[in-house]
Amino acid sequence: ASGLRSIGPFLNTLGLSNNSIGNEGLSSLVDALQTCTGLETLHLSDNDFSSAAAGLGSLSSLLQRYEVNLKHLNLSSCRINDEGLRALSQGAVNHCEEIHLFP
């Protein structure tokens, strides 16, 4: 994830689907995405976020930053529970044009 910091402003699309990313990995990824101001599409489908409320909350906070321009977020087949949806909803709903949560 630390390699993202050096290419951050130039990264437009990031696909990390089906990579066994859990809560800790999601939190690390969100930290690395802080410099990815050009990121418009993030694919995280088929990862297990069933216990990732903290990581999803971090993602929500990232999405609320004015310099973040994420338009498309794919979280389908991630087994997000109600707590995770609540953590994610504030940032994603107001700042993403397209969100995929179901297969």
KEVEXTOR-21270 format. One line per 5 residues: number of its first residue (from 1); their letters; for each residue x, y, z of C-alpha. Coordinates in steps of 0.02 Angstrom, whole numbers. Layout:
BEGIN
NUM) a) X,Y,Z  ...
end
This chain:
BEGIN
1) asglr) 0,0,0  144,120,32  187,119,-155  23,209,-188  87,365,-102
6) sigpf) 215,400,-238  92,381,-384  -60,445,-291  -105,601,-391  -89,508,-556
11) lntlg) -190,353,-510  -363,353,-590  -425,174,-566  -375,45,-436  -435,-135,-444
16) lsnns) -407,-243,-290  -552,-363,-308  -536,-538,-235  -377,-502,-135  -426,-564,39
21) igneg) -425,-387,106  -500,-379,281  -519,-241,409  -332,-215,439  -293,-217,253
26) lsslv) -435,-96,216  -374,24,349  -196,17,277  -264,43,102  -366,194,155
31) dalqt) -211,268,236  -114,245,74  -256,320,-29  -239,488,60  -129,552,-82
36) ctgle) -234,476,-222  -328,634,-263  -354,583,-445  -434,415,-402  -606,403,-481
41) tlhls) -639,215,-478  -604,92,-338  -645,-93,-358  -642,-190,-195  -771,-324,-236
46) dndfs) -756,-502,-171  -658,-456,-15  -721,-502,159  -775,-344,249  -897,-433,366
51) saaag) -792,-377,515  -724,-217,440  -832,-80,516  -677,17,570  -599,5,397
56) lgsls) -762,54,314  -776,201,433  -601,256,379  -654,240,197  -808,345,233
61) sllqr) -700,480,314  -584,479,164  -731,501,45  -788,655,139  -627,749,107
66) yevnl) -648,886,-22  -492,837,-122  -554,658,-149  -645,635,-314  -698,452,-306
71) khlnl) -849,428,-419  -866,238,-432  -850,120,-284  -874,-67,-305  -899,-163,-144
76) sscri) -1007,-303,-213  -992,-475,-133  -897,-406,17  -1020,-471,148  -1035,-300,231
81) ndegl) -1143,-309,386  -1263,-176,453  -1129,-96,563  -1012,-83,413  -1149,-7,305
86) ralsq) -1184,124,437  -998,164,449  -982,181,261  -1146,267,221  -1111,447,269
91) gavnh) -961,471,157  -1009,357,13  -1188,411,-8  -1147,595,-19  -987,585,-119
96) ceeih) -994,440,-242  -1097,442,-401  -1106,252,-412  -1092,122,-274  -1107,-66,-301
101) lfp) -1145,-166,-145  -1229,-321,-215  -1173,-446,-347
end
